[in-house]
Amino acid sequence: MPGLIRDRHGTYYVQRKVPERLQEAVARVLNSGKSKQVFLKKSLGTKVLKEANVAATHVLADFNRTLADAEALLKERPVILSLTDAQIRRMAEMHYAVTLAHDEEERSEGTGSEPLFQSIAKQLSDAGIPYSTPFEVGSVPEFGLSDREIYKRTDTLEFDLAVSAPALARGDVSVIGEELDQLLDEFQLNLDRKSASYRKLGMAVLAAHVRALRDIERRNAGEPVETPASACASPEAPSGEQGGTLREAFEGWKKERDRPEGTVHEYGRAVEMFIQLHGDLPLLKMRRSHARTFREALQLVPKLRRGALLKASLPELRDYGSAHPTVPKVSPGTVNKQLGALQAIAGWGHHHGLVPDDVPWADPFAEMRLEEEQSEREPFDARDLQTIFDAPLFTQQKLPGGAKGEAGVWLPLLALFAGARQAEYAGLRVSDIRTDEETGIPLMWFSRDPKAGRRLKTKTSERVVPVHPQLVALGFLNYVEARRKEGDKAWLFPTVAPDQKGALSAWSKWWSRYLRKHVGISDRNKVYHSFRHGFQDALRRTTPDEELRDALTGRSSGKSVGRTYGAKGMLQRWGAKVLKRAVDDISYPGLNVSRVQAVGNARLARKNVSRQ
C-alpha cells in the first residue's frame, strides 16, 4: 500500500507528503495551529501487515479528501498585468528561504522513506529472498538522514542543478513554472503569464532557486548555512460583511423561478438538516469541517425510520444510528443527494451576492461526495481481457448507439495500452497527439484547460505518454490523422468531448452495461478503471523506476517525486526514448488482439477505398 511505513516499534502508519503549494491550506483545513502542514500522518494501530493494508485504504481516502479541501481554498484571483519590484524581490526571497527551510527540516527529521526501505529489507530477509544494497540494513537513524537518503538527495540535487543553472544562463523561466505558480498562489495573485512582470519574476525566482541549490550543496559539504526567516507570508484575506445565511440562500433559490415540487422539498429537507446540526450559518462562515461532519452524521441515519424517528432531527438520528451500529443505514447515493442539494444552494447564494465580493470563498461541499473506493476495483485478468477484445464491438465493428461511435472502440484500447482515465481521453484534442521533434516518437500529451472543460483529476495528472506500438498497429495514428482534417483544435473523440454535456457519463454507463450483459464479466469490482490498474501492474514489470511509473500514470505514491515533473519535465528528465522503452515493453501475457488488429486495418482500408 503506497505510503505505508513501519515505525521503530513495529506499528504501521500512513504518511503522505503534502505538495508545497498546499501546505498552508492543509494546515488551515486541519486547524492544526501550524503555519504549514508538510506531511499527513496517521498511525494504523496494528503491527499486522494485512490489517494495516485494509486500514490504510480508508486513511488514504481521508488524506485525499483533505487535499481536495485544501485545493478548494485556493481561489483564483483577478488577472493582473504587473508587479512592483518590491513584490518580486519579496517573492524571490521567500522561495529561497522556503527551499532552505525544507532542506533543513529533512536533515532534522529525515525524508520519511527510510523506515519503508528498512521494512522492505526485513521482509525480504524474513522471506529468504536474496538482495543487494550498498546501504546499512537493520536500523533507522534516531536523528537526521541515513546514508541512503543522503545519496538519493545528492543525486536529486545534481539533477536539479544540471537543469536550473543552464536555464538561468539561457533565461528560460519555464523550468521554474510550478514554483512560480505556487508563489503566486501563496501571495493570492493571478499574474498574466505573458506579461513582462511574469518574466522578471521568473528570472528573480530562478536566480534564488539556483542560489538555494548552491547553498544546499555547501551544506552537503559540511558548511554551516543559515536558513533565513521568511519575511513573506500570504496576505490576509480582506474582511467584509458576513453576507446571507444558508436559509436565505434557499429562499432566494426558490423564488428565482418555478422549480419541481419534489426538488424543492428535497433541497429544503437537506437545508433544514444542516441547520439542525450547525445552525443557520452565513455562507461565508461555512467550512469544510461543517460539510464533513454533516456527511458523517448522514452516514449514521437509519435506512428505515418508524415512530419517533419519523420526526427526529439529524442529531437525534445520528445518535440513534451510532447507538445501534447493526441497523442498516442510508445508502451513499442518498447521502450524496443531500450533499449535492446543499452544494447547489450554497453555490447559488455565492453567485447571487450573499457572499461579499471582496471576500474569497471556496465551495465547502466540493469533492465531499462518497465514492466507491478504488482499492475495490480489480484489474482484468488474461481471460477477462481476451473475452473483452474478442467481443463483436472490437472484432466485427458492431457499434451500438451507446458506444458513441469510434469512442466505443478506442477508449478501452487506449486504457489498456496507455493507462489513463476516461475523462483524460475524452478531453484530448488532435493537437495533443504530437511527434517528438528530436526522436520522431508519437506522444500523447495530457494537460488541463478549465475554460474548455478539460480537467484532470489532480496536478500530478499532467503528463506525456508515448503511443504504444500496438495502438499504432491497430490504426490509432491513422484515426488521429483523419480527425486532424477537422483542425488541430478538434476533439479527438467529439461524441464524448467536454462540450457534449453528459455524453461521457452516458458512455460510462453504457460500457458498464455492455461489460456485464454482452461480454459476460459479472464481477462488479471490474470496471473501466480496471484497465488502468492492469496498466500499472504491467508497467511495474517493465521498469523498476518508481518515479518514472508514477510520472507515466499521473499519480503520486507519497514516496516518489515523479509527480512534480509534468509533461515537459518528464521529457527533460528521462527523454522520449526512455519513456517509449518503458511503454513499448508493456504486454499482457495470454492476450491476443490479432482479430482486433485485422478489423482495424480493414476499417482503414475501407475508408481509403471510399476516398478513392
VEXTOR-98536 format. One record per residue (C-alpha): residue number from 1; residue in one letter; x, y, z. Coordinates in Angstrom, 1 decimal. Example, Ala and Ser with C-alpha at 12.3 -4.5 7.8 and 13.67 -1.06 7.14 Angstrom:
1;A;12.3;-4.5;7.8
2;S;13.7;-1.1;7.1
***
This chain:
1;M;0.0;0.0;0.0
2;P;1.5;3.4;-1.0
3;G;2.7;5.5;1.9
4;L;2.6;2.5;4.4
5;I;5.5;2.7;6.8
6;R;6.5;0.8;9.9
7;D;7.9;2.7;12.9
8;R;10.7;1.5;15.1
9;H;8.2;-0.3;17.4
10;G;6.8;-2.3;14.5
11;T;3.5;-0.4;14.3
12;Y;2.3;0.6;10.9
13;Y;1.4;4.2;10.0
14;V;0.5;6.0;6.8
15;Q;2.3;9.1;5.6
16;R;1.8;11.4;2.6
17;K;3.9;14.4;1.6
18;V;1.7;17.5;1.1
19;P;2.5;19.3;-2.1
20;E;4.3;22.5;-1.1
21;R;1.7;24.8;-2.6
22;L;-1.0;23.1;-0.5
23;Q;0.9;23.0;2.8
24;E;-0.6;26.2;4.2
25;A;-4.1;25.4;3.0
26;V;-3.9;21.9;4.5
27;A;-2.9;23.4;7.9
28;R;-6.0;25.6;7.7
29;V;-8.2;22.7;6.8
30;L;-6.9;20.6;9.7
31;N;-6.9;23.6;12.1
32;S;-3.6;22.3;13.2
33;G;-2.3;25.6;14.6
34;K;0.7;25.3;12.3
35;S;1.6;27.7;9.5
36;K;2.2;24.8;7.2
37;Q;1.4;21.1;7.1
38;V;4.3;19.3;5.4
39;F;3.2;15.7;6.0
40;L;-0.1;14.0;6.6
41;K;0.5;11.1;9.0
42;K;-1.8;8.7;10.9
43;S;-1.0;5.6;12.9
44;L;-2.9;2.5;11.9
45;G;-2.6;0.9;15.4
46;T;-1.6;-2.5;14.2
47;K;1.6;-4.5;13.6
48;V;-0.1;-6.9;11.2
49;L;0.6;-6.0;7.5
50;K;-2.7;-7.4;6.2
51;E;-4.7;-5.4;8.7
52;A;-2.6;-2.3;8.0
53;N;-3.3;-2.5;4.3
54;V;-7.1;-2.6;4.9
55;A;-6.9;0.3;7.4
56;A;-4.6;2.3;5.1
57;T;-7.2;2.3;2.3
58;H;-9.6;4.5;4.4
59;V;-6.9;6.7;5.8
60;L;-5.5;7.5;2.3
61;A;-9.1;8.3;1.2
62;D;-9.2;10.8;4.1
63;F;-5.9;12.2;3.0
64;N;-7.3;12.7;-0.5
65;R;-10.3;14.5;0.9
66;T;-8.1;16.7;3.0
67;L;-6.0;17.6;-0.1
68;A;-9.2;18.3;-2.1
69;D;-10.4;20.6;0.7
70;A;-7.1;22.4;0.5
71;E;-7.4;22.8;-3.2
72;A;-10.8;24.4;-2.7
73;L;-9.3;27.1;-0.5
74;L;-7.1;28.2;-3.4
75;K;-9.4;30.6;-5.1
76;E;-8.5;32.2;-8.4
77;R;-7.7;35.9;-8.2
78;P;-8.4;38.6;-10.9
79;V;-5.7;38.7;-13.6
80;I;-3.1;41.5;-13.1
81;L;-0.6;42.7;-15.6
82;S;2.3;43.9;-13.4
83;L;4.1;43.5;-10.1
84;T;6.2;46.0;-8.2
85;D;9.9;45.5;-7.8
86;A;9.3;45.1;-4.0
87;Q;6.8;42.3;-4.7
88;I;9.2;40.4;-7.0
89;R;12.0;40.8;-4.5
90;R;9.8;39.6;-1.7
91;M;8.6;36.5;-3.6
92;A;12.1;35.5;-4.7
93;E;13.3;35.9;-1.1
94;M;10.5;33.7;0.1
95;H;11.3;31.0;-2.4
96;Y;15.0;31.0;-1.3
97;A;14.0;30.8;2.4
98;V;11.4;28.1;1.9
99;T;13.8;25.9;-0.1
100;L;16.5;26.1;2.6
101;A;13.9;25.6;5.3
102;H;12.6;22.4;3.6
103;D;16.2;21.2;3.3
104;E;16.8;21.9;7.0
105;E;13.7;20.1;8.0
106;E;14.7;16.9;6.1
107;R;18.2;17.0;7.7
108;S;16.5;17.1;11.1
109;E;13.5;14.7;10.5
110;G;14.6;12.6;7.6
111;T;12.8;12.2;4.3
112;G;10.3;9.7;5.7
113;S;11.4;6.9;3.3
114;E;14.0;5.2;5.4
115;P;11.5;3.2;7.6
116;L;9.9;1.9;4.4
117;F;13.3;0.9;3.0
118;Q;14.2;-1.0;6.2
119;S;10.8;-2.6;6.3
120;I;11.1;-4.0;2.8
121;A;14.7;-5.2;3.5
122;K;13.4;-7.0;6.6
123;Q;10.5;-8.6;4.7
124;L;12.9;-9.8;2.0
125;S;15.3;-11.2;4.6
126;D;12.5;-12.9;6.5
127;A;11.3;-14.5;3.3
128;G;14.8;-15.7;2.4
129;I;14.9;-13.7;-0.8
130;P;18.4;-12.6;-1.7
131;Y;19.0;-8.9;-2.4
132;S;21.9;-6.5;-2.6
133;T;22.2;-2.9;-1.3
134;P;25.2;-0.8;-0.5
135;F;23.4;0.8;2.4
136;E;23.1;-0.3;6.0
137;V;20.2;-2.5;6.9
138;G;18.8;-3.1;10.3
139;S;18.3;0.3;11.9
140;V;16.8;3.7;11.3
141;P;18.8;6.7;12.5
142;E;17.3;8.3;15.6
143;F;18.0;11.7;14.1
144;G;18.7;13.1;10.7
145;L;19.4;11.4;7.4
146;S;20.6;7.9;6.6
147;D;23.4;7.2;4.1
148;R;20.8;6.1;1.6
149;E;18.8;9.3;2.0
150;I;21.9;11.4;1.6
151;Y;22.8;9.5;-1.6
152;K;19.3;10.0;-3.1
153;R;19.2;13.7;-2.1
154;T;22.6;14.3;-3.6
155;D;21.5;12.7;-6.9
156;T;18.4;14.8;-7.0
157;L;20.3;17.9;-6.2
158;E;22.8;17.2;-9.0
159;F;20.0;16.8;-11.5
160;D;18.2;19.9;-10.3
161;L;21.3;22.0;-10.7
162;A;22.1;20.5;-14.1
163;V;18.7;21.7;-15.3
164;S;18.3;25.0;-13.4
165;A;21.8;26.6;-13.8
166;P;21.8;26.3;-17.6
167;A;18.2;27.6;-17.7
168;L;19.3;30.6;-15.7
169;A;22.1;31.2;-18.2
170;R;19.6;31.0;-21.1
171;G;16.9;33.0;-19.4
172;D;14.5;30.0;-19.6
173;V;12.0;30.6;-16.8
174;S;9.8;27.6;-17.9
175;V;11.8;25.3;-15.7
176;I;10.6;27.2;-12.6
177;G;6.9;27.4;-13.8
178;E;5.5;25.2;-11.0
179;E;7.3;27.2;-8.3
180;L;6.1;30.4;-9.8
181;D;2.5;29.1;-9.7
182;Q;3.0;28.2;-6.0
183;L;4.3;31.6;-5.1
184;L;1.5;33.4;-6.9
185;D;-1.0;31.2;-5.1
186;E;0.6;32.0;-1.8
187;F;0.5;35.7;-2.5
188;Q;-3.0;35.4;-3.8
189;L;-2.1;36.9;-7.2
190;N;-3.1;35.9;-10.7
191;L;-0.4;37.4;-12.9
192;D;-0.7;37.3;-16.6
193;R;1.8;34.7;-17.8
194;K;2.5;36.7;-21.0
195;S;3.4;39.9;-19.1
196;A;6.9;41.4;-18.7
197;S;6.4;41.2;-14.9
198;Y;6.0;37.4;-15.1
199;R;9.3;37.0;-17.0
200;K;11.0;39.3;-14.5
201;L;9.6;37.4;-11.6
202;G;10.6;34.1;-13.2
203;M;14.3;35.3;-13.5
204;A;14.4;36.5;-9.9
205;V;12.9;33.3;-8.6
206;L;15.1;31.1;-10.8
207;A;18.2;33.0;-9.6
208;A;17.0;32.5;-6.0
209;H;16.5;28.8;-6.8
210;V;20.0;28.3;-8.1
211;R;21.4;30.2;-5.1
212;A;19.5;27.9;-2.8
213;L;20.7;24.8;-4.5
214;R;24.3;26.0;-4.3
215;D;23.9;26.7;-0.6
216;I;22.4;23.2;-0.1
217;E;25.4;21.9;-1.9
218;R;27.6;23.7;0.6
219;R;25.6;22.2;3.5
220;N;26.2;18.8;2.0
221;A;30.0;19.5;2.2
222;G;29.6;20.3;5.9
223;E;29.5;24.1;5.7
224;P;27.0;25.8;8.0
225;V;24.4;27.8;6.0
226;E;21.8;29.5;8.0
227;T;18.1;29.4;6.9
228;P;16.8;32.9;6.7
229;A;13.5;33.7;8.4
230;S;10.9;34.1;5.7
231;A;9.7;37.7;5.7
232;C;6.9;36.7;3.4
233;A;3.5;35.4;4.3
234;S;0.4;35.2;2.4
235;P;-1.6;38.4;2.8
236;E;-4.7;38.1;5.0
237;A;-8.0;37.8;3.1
238;P;-9.9;41.1;3.1
239;S;-12.6;41.3;5.6
240;G;-16.2;42.2;4.8
241;E;-19.8;41.8;5.9
242;Q;-21.0;38.4;6.8
243;G;-23.4;38.2;3.9
244;G;-26.5;36.0;3.7
245;T;-27.2;32.7;5.5
246;L;-27.9;29.3;4.1
247;R;-31.7;29.6;4.7
248;E;-31.7;33.0;3.0
249;A;-29.9;31.4;0.0
250;F;-32.6;28.6;-0.1
251;E;-35.4;31.1;0.0
252;G;-33.8;33.1;-2.8
253;W;-33.2;30.0;-4.8
254;K;-36.9;29.0;-4.5
255;K;-38.1;32.4;-5.6
256;E;-35.8;32.7;-8.6
257;R;-38.1;30.6;-10.8
258;D;-40.6;27.8;-10.6
259;R;-39.0;24.5;-9.6
260;P;-40.4;21.0;-9.4
261;E;-42.1;20.4;-6.1
262;G;-40.1;17.3;-5.3
263;T;-36.9;19.1;-5.8
264;V;-37.9;22.0;-3.6
265;H;-38.9;19.5;-0.9
266;E;-35.7;17.5;-1.2
267;Y;-33.4;20.6;-1.1
268;G;-35.4;22.1;1.8
269;R;-35.0;18.9;3.8
270;A;-31.2;19.0;3.3
271;V;-31.1;22.6;4.3
272;E;-33.1;22.0;7.5
273;M;-31.0;19.0;8.5
274;F;-27.8;21.0;8.1
275;I;-29.3;23.8;10.2
276;Q;-30.3;21.3;12.8
277;L;-26.7;20.2;13.1
278;H;-24.8;23.5;12.7
279;G;-27.4;26.3;12.9
280;D;-28.2;28.8;10.1
281;L;-24.7;29.8;9.3
282;P;-23.7;32.6;6.9
283;L;-22.4;31.2;3.7
284;L;-19.1;33.0;4.4
285;K;-18.6;31.0;7.7
286;M;-19.4;27.6;6.3
287;R;-16.3;25.5;6.4
288;R;-15.2;22.1;5.0
289;S;-15.4;20.8;8.6
290;H;-19.1;21.7;8.7
291;A;-19.6;19.8;5.4
292;R;-17.6;16.8;6.7
293;T;-19.4;16.4;10.0
294;F;-22.7;16.8;8.2
295;R;-21.8;14.0;5.8
296;E;-20.7;11.8;8.8
297;A;-24.0;12.4;10.5
298;L;-25.9;11.5;7.4
299;Q;-24.0;8.2;7.1
300;L;-25.4;7.2;10.6
301;V;-29.0;7.9;9.6
302;P;-31.1;4.6;9.8
303;K;-32.5;3.4;6.5
304;L;-35.9;2.6;8.0
305;R;-37.4;5.1;10.3
306;R;-40.6;4.5;12.3
307;G;-42.4;6.0;15.2
308;A;-40.5;8.8;16.9
309;L;-37.7;8.6;14.3
310;L;-40.0;9.9;11.6
311;K;-39.9;13.4;13.2
312;A;-36.4;13.2;14.7
313;S;-33.8;15.8;13.9
314;L;-30.5;14.9;12.3
315;P;-28.5;15.0;15.6
316;E;-31.1;12.6;17.1
317;L;-30.9;10.3;14.0
318;R;-27.1;10.4;14.2
319;D;-27.1;9.5;17.9
320;Y;-29.6;6.6;17.3
321;G;-27.6;5.3;14.4
322;S;-24.4;5.4;16.5
323;A;-26.0;3.6;19.4
324;H;-27.4;0.9;17.0
325;P;-24.4;0.1;14.7
326;T;-26.1;-3.0;13.2
327;V;-29.1;-1.1;12.0
328;P;-29.0;-0.6;8.2
329;K;-28.0;3.0;7.2
330;V;-29.0;5.1;4.3
331;S;-27.1;4.5;1.0
332;P;-24.1;6.5;-0.2
333;G;-26.4;7.7;-3.0
334;T;-28.9;9.2;-0.5
335;V;-26.0;10.9;1.3
336;N;-24.7;12.3;-2.0
337;K;-28.1;13.7;-2.9
338;Q;-28.2;15.7;0.3
339;L;-24.7;17.0;-0.1
340;G;-25.4;17.9;-3.8
341;A;-28.5;19.8;-2.7
342;L;-26.5;21.9;-0.2
343;Q;-23.8;22.5;-2.7
344;A;-26.3;23.8;-5.2
345;I;-27.9;26.2;-2.7
346;A;-24.6;27.5;-1.3
347;G;-23.3;28.0;-4.9
348;W;-26.5;29.9;-5.8
349;G;-26.0;32.1;-2.8
350;H;-22.4;32.8;-3.8
351;H;-23.2;33.7;-7.3
352;H;-26.1;35.9;-6.3
353;G;-24.3;38.2;-3.9
354;L;-24.8;36.5;-0.5
355;V;-21.1;36.4;-0.1
356;P;-19.3;39.8;-0.2
357;D;-17.5;40.4;-3.5
358;D;-14.2;41.3;-1.8
359;V;-14.0;38.1;0.3
360;P;-12.5;34.9;-1.0
361;W;-15.0;32.0;-0.9
362;A;-14.5;28.3;-1.5
363;D;-17.2;25.7;-2.0
364;P;-17.3;23.7;1.3
365;F;-19.1;20.8;-0.4
366;A;-16.7;20.3;-3.3
367;E;-15.3;16.8;-3.5
368;M;-17.3;15.7;-0.5
369;R;-19.5;13.1;-2.1
370;L;-19.0;9.4;-1.2
371;E;-17.3;7.3;-3.9
372;E;-16.5;3.6;-4.4
373;E;-13.0;3.0;-3.1
374;Q;-10.6;2.5;-5.9
375;S;-8.9;-0.3;-3.9
376;E;-12.0;-2.4;-4.5
377;R;-11.5;-2.2;-8.3
378;E;-9.6;-5.1;-9.6
379;P;-7.6;-5.4;-12.8
380;F;-8.9;-7.6;-15.6
381;D;-7.1;-11.0;-15.7
382;A;-5.9;-12.5;-19.0
383;R;-9.2;-14.4;-19.6
384;D;-11.2;-11.2;-19.0
385;L;-9.1;-9.2;-21.5
386;Q;-9.4;-11.9;-24.2
387;T;-13.1;-12.1;-23.7
388;I;-13.5;-8.3;-23.9
389;F;-11.4;-7.9;-27.1
390;D;-13.0;-10.9;-28.8
391;A;-16.4;-9.3;-28.4
392;P;-18.1;-8.1;-31.7
393;L;-17.5;-4.5;-30.7
394;F;-13.8;-5.0;-31.4
395;T;-13.8;-7.8;-34.0
396;Q;-16.9;-7.1;-36.1
397;Q;-17.3;-3.3;-35.7
398;K;-20.8;-3.8;-34.2
399;L;-21.1;-0.4;-32.6
400;P;-24.3;0.1;-30.5
401;G;-25.6;3.6;-30.1
402;G;-24.3;3.8;-26.6
403;A;-20.8;3.2;-27.9
404;K;-20.7;6.8;-29.3
405;G;-19.1;5.7;-32.5
406;E;-15.3;5.2;-32.6
407;A;-15.0;6.2;-28.9
408;G;-16.5;2.8;-28.0
409;V;-13.5;1.0;-29.6
410;W;-10.7;3.4;-28.8
411;L;-11.3;4.3;-25.2
412;P;-10.9;0.7;-23.9
413;L;-7.9;0.1;-26.2
414;L;-6.2;3.3;-25.1
415;A;-6.9;2.5;-21.4
416;L;-5.3;-0.9;-22.0
417;F;-2.0;0.4;-23.6
418;A;-1.8;3.9;-22.1
419;G;-3.5;3.6;-18.7
420;A;-5.3;7.0;-18.5
421;R;-8.7;7.7;-17.2
422;Q;-11.9;8.1;-19.3
423;A;-12.2;11.8;-18.8
424;E;-8.5;12.3;-19.8
425;Y;-9.1;10.6;-23.1
426;A;-12.4;12.4;-23.7
427;G;-10.6;15.7;-23.2
428;L;-7.9;15.1;-25.8
429;R;-7.7;17.3;-28.8
430;V;-6.0;16.4;-32.1
431;S;-3.1;18.7;-31.2
432;D;-2.4;16.6;-28.1
433;I;-1.1;13.8;-30.2
434;R;2.3;15.1;-31.2
435;T;5.5;13.7;-32.7
436;D;8.7;14.4;-30.7
437;E;10.8;16.6;-33.0
438;E;14.1;15.0;-31.9
439;T;13.2;11.3;-32.0
440;G;10.0;11.1;-34.1
441;I;8.3;9.3;-31.3
442;P;4.5;9.8;-31.2
443;L;3.3;11.1;-27.8
444;M;0.0;11.8;-26.0
445;W;0.0;15.0;-24.0
446;F;-2.4;15.2;-21.1
447;S;-3.0;18.8;-19.9
448;R;-5.7;20.8;-18.4
449;D;-7.8;23.6;-19.9
450;P;-10.6;24.5;-17.5
451;K;-12.1;27.1;-19.9
452;A;-12.7;24.3;-22.5
453;G;-13.8;21.9;-19.8
454;R;-10.6;19.8;-20.0
455;R;-10.0;18.8;-16.4
456;L;-7.5;16.4;-14.9
457;K;-8.0;14.7;-11.6
458;T;-5.0;16.3;-10.0
459;K;-2.0;18.4;-10.8
460;T;0.0;15.1;-11.0
461;S;-2.1;14.0;-13.9
462;E;-0.4;16.4;-16.3
463;R;2.0;14.2;-18.3
464;V;3.2;12.8;-21.6
465;V;2.8;9.2;-22.6
466;P;4.3;7.6;-25.8
467;V;1.9;5.8;-28.1
468;H;2.2;2.1;-27.7
469;P;3.3;0.2;-30.9
470;Q;0.2;-2.0;-30.6
471;L;-2.0;1.1;-30.8
472;V;-0.1;2.2;-33.9
473;A;-0.6;-1.3;-35.4
474;L;-4.3;-1.0;-34.6
475;G;-4.5;2.2;-36.6
476;F;-4.7;4.8;-33.9
477;L;-2.4;7.3;-35.6
478;N;-4.4;6.9;-38.8
479;Y;-7.5;7.7;-36.8
480;V;-5.8;10.8;-35.4
481;E;-4.8;12.0;-38.9
482;A;-8.3;11.5;-40.1
483;R;-9.6;13.7;-37.2
484;R;-6.8;16.2;-37.9
485;K;-8.5;17.2;-41.1
486;E;-11.1;18.9;-38.8
487;G;-8.3;21.1;-37.4
488;D;-5.7;20.8;-34.6
489;K;-8.2;22.1;-32.1
490;A;-10.8;19.4;-33.0
491;W;-11.7;17.0;-30.2
492;L;-10.2;13.5;-30.8
493;F;-13.4;11.9;-29.7
494;P;-16.1;14.5;-30.4
495;T;-19.0;12.3;-29.3
496;V;-17.8;12.3;-25.7
497;A;-15.9;15.6;-25.6
498;P;-16.2;18.0;-22.7
499;D;-18.6;20.2;-24.8
500;Q;-21.1;17.4;-25.1
501;K;-22.8;17.7;-21.7
502;G;-23.5;14.3;-20.1
503;A;-22.1;12.3;-23.0
504;L;-19.1;10.8;-21.2
505;S;-21.3;9.9;-18.2
506;A;-23.7;8.2;-20.6
507;W;-20.8;6.4;-22.3
508;S;-19.5;5.2;-18.9
509;K;-22.9;3.7;-18.0
510;W;-23.2;2.1;-21.4
511;W;-19.7;0.5;-21.0
512;S;-20.7;-1.0;-17.6
513;R;-23.9;-2.5;-19.1
514;Y;-22.0;-3.8;-22.1
515;L;-19.4;-5.4;-19.9
516;R;-22.0;-7.2;-17.8
517;K;-24.7;-8.1;-20.4
518;H;-22.8;-8.6;-23.6
519;V;-19.2;-9.5;-22.6
520;G;-20.3;-11.6;-19.5
521;I;-18.0;-10.1;-16.9
522;S;-20.2;-10.1;-13.8
523;D;-17.7;-9.1;-11.1
524;R;-18.7;-5.5;-10.3
525;N;-15.3;-4.7;-9.0
526;K;-14.1;-5.0;-12.6
527;V;-14.9;-1.8;-14.4
528;Y;-13.3;0.6;-16.9
529;H;-10.8;1.7;-14.3
530;S;-9.6;-1.9;-14.1
531;F;-7.7;-1.2;-17.4
532;R;-5.7;1.4;-15.5
533;H;-4.9;-1.0;-12.7
534;G;-3.7;-3.5;-15.2
535;F;-1.6;-1.0;-17.0
536;Q;0.1;0.0;-13.7
537;D;0.8;-3.7;-13.0
538;A;2.2;-4.2;-16.5
539;L;4.4;-1.1;-16.1
540;R;5.9;-2.5;-12.9
541;R;7.1;-5.4;-15.0
542;T;8.8;-3.1;-17.5
543;T;10.7;-0.7;-15.2
544;P;11.9;-0.7;-11.6
545;D;11.9;3.2;-11.7
546;E;9.0;4.2;-9.4
547;E;9.3;7.8;-10.3
548;L;9.0;7.0;-13.9
549;R;6.0;4.8;-13.3
550;D;4.3;7.5;-11.3
551;A;5.0;10.1;-13.9
552;L;3.6;7.9;-16.8
553;T;0.5;7.1;-14.9
554;G;-0.1;10.6;-13.5
555;R;-0.2;9.5;-9.9
556;S;1.7;10.1;-6.7
557;S;2.7;7.3;-4.4
558;G;3.6;9.6;-1.5
559;K;7.2;8.3;-1.7
560;S;8.0;9.4;-5.2
561;V;8.7;12.9;-6.5
562;G;7.8;11.8;-10.1
563;R;4.6;13.8;-9.7
564;T;6.4;17.1;-9.8
565;Y;7.7;16.8;-13.4
566;G;4.7;17.4;-15.7
567;A;4.9;16.7;-19.5
568;K;7.9;19.0;-20.3
569;G;9.7;18.0;-17.2
570;M;9.3;14.3;-18.0
571;L;10.9;14.8;-21.4
572;Q;13.8;16.7;-19.8
573;R;14.2;14.1;-17.0
574;W;14.1;10.9;-19.0
575;G;13.8;11.8;-22.7
576;A;11.3;10.4;-25.1
577;K;13.4;7.2;-25.8
578;V;13.4;6.1;-22.2
579;L;9.6;6.8;-21.9
580;K;9.0;4.9;-25.1
581;R;11.0;1.9;-24.0
582;A;9.0;1.6;-20.7
583;V;5.7;1.8;-22.6
584;D;6.7;-0.4;-25.5
585;D;7.6;-3.2;-23.2
586;I;4.1;-3.3;-21.7
587;S;2.4;-6.6;-22.6
588;Y;-0.4;-8.8;-21.3
589;P;0.6;-12.5;-21.4
590;G;-2.1;-14.6;-22.9
591;L;-3.9;-11.7;-24.7
592;N;-4.1;-11.9;-28.5
593;V;-5.6;-8.9;-30.2
594;S;-4.9;-10.0;-33.8
595;R;-8.6;-10.1;-34.6
596;V;-8.9;-6.6;-33.4
597;Q;-5.9;-5.6;-35.5
598;A;-7.4;-7.2;-38.6
599;V;-10.7;-5.3;-38.1
600;G;-8.8;-2.1;-37.5
601;N;-6.8;-2.5;-40.8
602;A;-10.0;-3.4;-42.6
603;R;-11.7;-0.3;-41.4
604;L;-8.9;1.9;-42.6
605;A;-8.8;0.1;-45.9
606;R;-12.5;0.7;-46.5
607;K;-12.1;4.4;-45.7
608;N;-9.2;4.6;-48.1
609;V;-11.2;2.9;-50.9
610;S;-14.1;5.3;-50.3
611;R;-11.8;8.3;-50.7
612;Q;-10.5;6.9;-54.0
***
